[in-house]
Amino acid sequence: MLNTLTLEEVIALKLELATKPIANRMYGFPIWHSLHSIVQDAVFKYAFSATRTQAEAMRFLGLKENSFHLLRKKYGLDDYFLDKEEK
């Protein structure tokens, strides 16, 4: 069923599910201004998980090695892909 949804619908659904416990109130959270960072984080994590090597991920994203490593640190990828037991 998830495969039939557009990316926009998946995002809207995720926002709805995230705000349901707080009665749809996200007052004070600057979601509109945070979207750029949220999308970059998601695409970076996808590229990292969908490629076999860091070099492939860099080519996929069009990043130079220095930028890639800075973003890797910024988004905490070393911790993100660890199993919960390993943390």
QUIBEL-V850841 format. One record per helix or strand of 3 or more residues. SS is the DSSP state (~ for helix, > for strand). FROM is the first residue (numbers start at 1). LEN is the number of residues. If there is no record, write none. Layout:
# QUIBEL-V850841
((SS FROM LEN) (SS FROM LEN))
This chain:
# QUIBEL-V850841
((~ 2 3) (~ 7 14) (~ 31 20) (~ 54 8) (~ 65 10) (~ 77 4))
